[in-house]
Amino acid sequence: MASVSFHLAFYTLCLINTKGKKNKQKLNCVKINGTKSFSPSKVDLLSQNSGLALTSVDSEANVYIPKEQYRQNIPTKKQLVDPFRQGIIIEEGVGYRQTVVIRSYEVGPDKTATIESILNLLQETALNHVWMSGLLGDGFGATHGMMRNNLIWVVSRMQVQVDHYPIWGEVMEIDTWVGASGKNGMRRDWLLRSQAAGIIFARATSTWVMMNQQTRRLSKMPDEVRSELSPWFIEKQAIKEESPEKIEKLDDKAHYVNSDLKPKRSDLDMNQHVNNVKYVRWMLEAIPDEFLENHQLSNIILEYRRECGSSDVVQSLCEPRQIELINAGIQQNNYNCLNGYSFSSGILEGNGLLGSLNQGPFSYTHLLQIKGDSRNEEIVRGKTAWKKKLIAAPFAP
C-alpha cells in the first residue's frame, strides 16, 4: 500500500514538473510494486484490492475514480469463505465461524479482554455472518427485504455468560447462528472458545425484533423478510433458558446513582441511536471502583425497553444484591429472636452469610432511564453476577 502511494505521488510530481509544461506521459508507464505497467482500464481492479482513492492528476490523463468504485461492495451472493475477516460458513451452510485475535486496545489493566470488547466482537461477527449470507442491504444488519420495508433490527434481550476472559494476543474462534424467536423475532447465539485449547470462554444469546426506521415503532416481520431469514434458522441454543428471569425495576432510592450521562456522537451507530454496548459501560460505571478491581463479570442479562437518542440525558441506577441478602439475614435474625430462638447459626459471621458474601458470586441490579422525563422512561434493565478475580502468575522476565 505504501509502495502504491509512493509511485502515484512520484508520477504526480512528474506531471507538474518540467517548468509548467504538461507532461504527455500516459498512465500506462507507471509501475506498481515492480509489476508490469498498468493502464486506466486496470485502475478499477487496483482500487478494489487496495482501497485506494484516486483523483484526477492531469486534465488530459483524466484519471478519476468515483467513490462507488473504490469502496468494497457488499456481496449479493452467499460466500463460503471470507479470507479478509478469517470467516467461514459452518453448520451445514447456515452458521458462521470467525477467527479473531484479541488486540491491545481490547484489553483492560489486567491484560484480559473487557466485557465491552467481547460484546463488540459479538456484534461484529453477527454482521459479518449477514455479510457472507448475501442478504445484507445497505444497513446495520438489515436484509434487502427489510430495506424495502424501511425496517431495522433492535435487540430486545441479551445474555452473556463468561467463564474465562481471553488475554491479549489470544486467538479465539467465535461461532454464531440464528433461529426463530416467536412469530416476529429472531434469536442469535454465540460460542467463544480458544482456538489452541478448545476451552469455552463465553456463551451468549440474544433476541431481536424489527423496528420501522421512520416511526420508531416495533413492526411485524413481513413475509418477504421471513422467506429471506428462515432458510438460515437452526434449532440450537448456546444458553438454555427454561423461564427467563424477570429483572425488577429500580427507583431513585437505589444504592448507587450516576446522573447526567450524555451520549456523544461517537456513541451512535448506523441506526442513529446509542449502541447497546455503551449501555453496558454506563451500567458498570455506577459500580464502585474498588469492587471492579477485585471482581470480574461472570454473567450479564439485559432487557432493552427503548432506544436512546443523542439528545437524551441518562441516569444509571444500581443496587447490589449482597445488600438485599444482608437485609434478609437481619430480618431472619429478628424473626428468630421474636420467636424465642437463639442466634447461634452464625448467619452473619464465620462461614455464614458474610462468609459466603466474601467468596461471591455477587450480583447487581441495574437500570438506565431517561433523566428529567416525567414518566422516567426505561432504556434498559440489567442484572450482573460477579466472581472474585484470580490472581494471575507474573510474567517471566
N, C-alpha and C positions, 0 to 999 in steps of 0.2 A: 504494500500500500504506500509506504514511504517512497519507494523507488518510482512508483507511478506518479506521485505528486511531484517528485523532483524532475522527471523527464518532461512533464507537462509545463512546469514552471520554466524550465530551460527553453522549451520550444516557444513559450510566450515571449521570453526575453529576446529570442532571435527575431521574432516578428517585429518588435518595436525598436530594434537596433538598426543599424545601417543608416544613421543620420536622417531619420524620419521617413525614409523611403519604405514603401510597403514591401515586405518580403513575399516573394511569389512562391515560396516553397509550399508544397502540398502536405496535408496532414499525414499522407502515407509514408513520409520519410522519417517519422518519429518512431523510435523503437522503445518498447516497454519490456523491462527486465531481460534484455538481451534476446527477445523473441524477434520474429520477422516483423517487418513494417506492417502497420495496420491502416486501414482506410476508414473514412467516416461510416461506412456501412457496417463496420465491426464495432463501432463505439457502443451500440446498444448492449451487445453481449458483455463488453468490458464493464460497463456501468452496472449491469445487473449483478455481476460477480463481485465487484469491489465496493459497490455503494457510492461510486464517485459521482459528484455533481459537476458536470462540465458546463461552461458558459462560453459565449462567443468571444474568441480572442482575435479574430480578424474578419473584417466585413466580407472579404471575398471567400475566405475559408468557410465562414458561416457555420461554425461548429457550436451547436446549442442543443441540449437535450432537456426536454420538459421534465418536471418533477415526476410525472406518472411513469416515465420510462426508467428512471434510475432508482425508484423505490421498489422494495420487494413486493411482488404481487401475492395476494392471498390465494392459496391453492383452491381450485374449483373442483378437483377430483381427489378421491381418497389416496393418501400416501401411506405406505407401509413402513418406510424408514425416513427419518429426518436426521441426516448426519450433522447438521449445524447445531441442533439442540440435543444431540445424543438421545433421540427418542425413537421408539419402535412401537408398532401396533402388536398387542398380545391378546389373550383371552379369545382365541378363535376369530380374531379380526375386529373386535369391538372395544377392547381395553387398551390402555396406553401405559408405557413404561419409559421413564426418563432418568438418565444418569446425571447426577449433579455433584458438584464439589462445593463444600462449604467455604465461602470466601472470607477474607479477613474482615470485611465490613458487615458480615452477617453474624459475628460473634460478639459476646459481651466481655467484661473484665476477666471472667473465668475461662475464656477461650472456648466456650461452648456456644452453639447457635442459640440465639434468643428466640422466644416464642413468636415474636413478630416476624422474624426471618422464616421460621417454619410455616407460618400462615401465608406469607408471601409466596413461598415455594408451592404450597398447595394451590394457590390461585393461579400461579404461572403454569403449572403442569395441567391444570384443568383447561386453561385457554389453549395451550399447545395441543391438547387432545382434540379440541374442536377444530383447531387449525388443520391438523392432519386428516380429520374426517372429511374435509372438503365442503363442510356445511357452513363454515364461518362467513358471515357477512361483514360489512364494514362497521362492526360494533363490538362492544365488550362481551364477547362470547355469544352474541346473538346470531342465529341462523338466518339464511336468506328469507325463509318464511316469516320469521319474527320481524325482520327489517321491513318486509312488505306490509305487515300489520302494525308497525310502529311500536313494537314490544321490546322490552329489555328484561334481563334477569335480575332478580333481587333475592338475596339469601334470607330465609326466614328462621333457620335454626342451624347451629353448628356445634359439634362436639369434637374435642381433640384430646386423646389420651397419650401422654408421653412417658415412656418407660426409661429411655436413655436419651440424652442430648448429644448429638454429634459434635465433634470437636473441629476446630479449624483445620482445613485440609482433608477432612473425611470425605470419602466417596460414597454417595448414597444412591440407591435405586428407589424411585417413587413410582408406585403403581396407582392408577386411578381408573375408575369406571363409573358408569351411570346406570340408574334403574328408575322405574316409575315410583312416584310417591302420591298416592291418591289419584284423583281424576285429572287434576290440573297442575300437579307438581312434579318435580324431578329430584331424585336423590343422587348425590355424588359421594363416593367413598375414596379413601386413600390408604395406602400402606407404605410406610417408610422403613427401609432396612439398610443395614450395612452391606455394601457390595462384597467386601472381603470376607466377612464372617457370617453374613446372613442373619445377624441379630436384628430383631424388630426394634426400631427406635420409637415409632409412634404409629397410631391409628387415628383416622378421622372420618367423620360422616357429616353430611350436610343436606339440607332440604332447600330447594329453590322454587320460586314461583315467578310468574310473569307480571310485569307492570307496564301500563301504557305510558310511553315516554312523554306524551303531551299532557294527559290528565293527571298523571302520577297516581293512578288508581290501579289496584290489582286486576288482572284480567284472566279469563278462562283461556285454556290452551286451544287455539284454532286447530281444525282438523289437518290442515296442511303442515303445521308445525309438528303435530303428533306423528304424522307419517314420516317426517324427517328424523325424528328422535327415536321412535320406538324400535327400529332395527338395531339400535345401539344399546338397548336396555338388557341387562342381565340380572339374575337373581343371586346376588352375593352381597354380604354385608361385612364391613370391617369392624363395626361395633354394633352388637345386637342390643336393641332397646325394646324390652318387652312392653313397658309402660313408661314413656319419657317422664322424668321427674319435673314437676312444676316448680318454677322459681318464684318465690314470694316477692312482692313488691315492697321496696323500702320507702321510707318517708324522710322528711327533713331531720328527724331525730337520730339518723344513722350515726354510728360511732365516728366515721371519717367522712368529711365532705370537702370536695375540691371544686370550687366555683370558678366562673369567668373563663372557661375553656373556649377558645375561639378557633375555628378552623382556618387554616391557611390555604393559599392556592395550591400548594404542593400536596395538600391532603385530599384533593378532589381527584376522582377517577374519570374515565372516559364517559361515564354516565352523568357527570356533573353533580355528583353527591359525594360526601365524605366516604372514603374507602373503609371497609369494615375492619381492616387491620388497625386503623387509627383508633377505633373504639376500644380495642383491647389495651392499647397504650394508655388511653385516658383512664381506663379502669385500674390498671396496675399502678399508676402514679398516685392513686389515693391510698395505697398500702404503705406503711412506714418503711423507710429505707433499711432500718436495722433488721426487719423481718426478711426483706428481699435478699439481703446479703447472706443469710444463713439458710434459706429455703429455696426450693425450685418447684415450679409449677408441674403438677402431675396430671391434672385433668381440668378442662375448662368447658363449660356449657354456655352457649349464647342463644338468647331468644330475641330476634330483631322485631321491633314493633313499627318503626317508621324510619324514613331516611332523614339525614341531617344535611342541611344546605350550608353554603358558605357564609350566610349572614346570621346563622343561629349561634346563640351563646349556650354552652353546655355546662351542666352540673353533674359531677361524678360523686355518687354516694356509695359507701362501702361499710359493711357490717361484718365483723369477724365472727365466725361460727363458735370459736372457743369461748367467747363471752357468753353466748347462749348456753353452752354446756356448763359453765361455771354457775350461771344463774340457776340452771336446772338442779345442780348439785346442792346449792344453798337452799333451794325450795324443798328438796328431798330431806335435807338436814332438819329444817324447821318442822316438816311433817313428822319425822321420827321423834323429835323432842316433844311435840304436842301429843303424841300417842304413846308416850312412855318408853320409847325405845332408846337405848344408849347409842351414842355416835362413836362406835368402835370399828366401823368398817374401813375407816381411813379414806373416805371418798375424796377428800381434798388434800391428801398428803400421801407420802410414800409412793406406792405403786398404784394408787387410786387415780382419781380424775386428773390431778395435776401431773402425776407421773406419766399418764398416757398423753396429756397435752404436750409435755416436753418432748415426746417422741414423735408426735404427729400421727397421721396426717392432719393438717389444719385446713379449714375451709372458710371462704369468704363469700358473701352475697353482694352483688353489685347492681347498680342501676345508673344508667345515663339518661338524663332528661333535659328538655329544653328549659333553660332558666328564664324566668320572667313571664312564661306563658301561664295564663290564668288556669289552664287545665293541667299544667305540668305534664305535657305530653311526653310519653316514654319513647326513647330511641331504642334502647336495648337493655334487657335484663341479663344478668350473668351470674355464674357460680364457679368459683375456682377452688381446687383442692391442691394442697402443697405437701411436700415432704422435705425432711432435712437434707441439706446438700452433703454429698460425700466429699471428704477431703481428698483431693487428688494428690498423687505422689509427685514430688518436684521433678522438673526436667533434669535429665542427666547433663552434666557440663560438657 
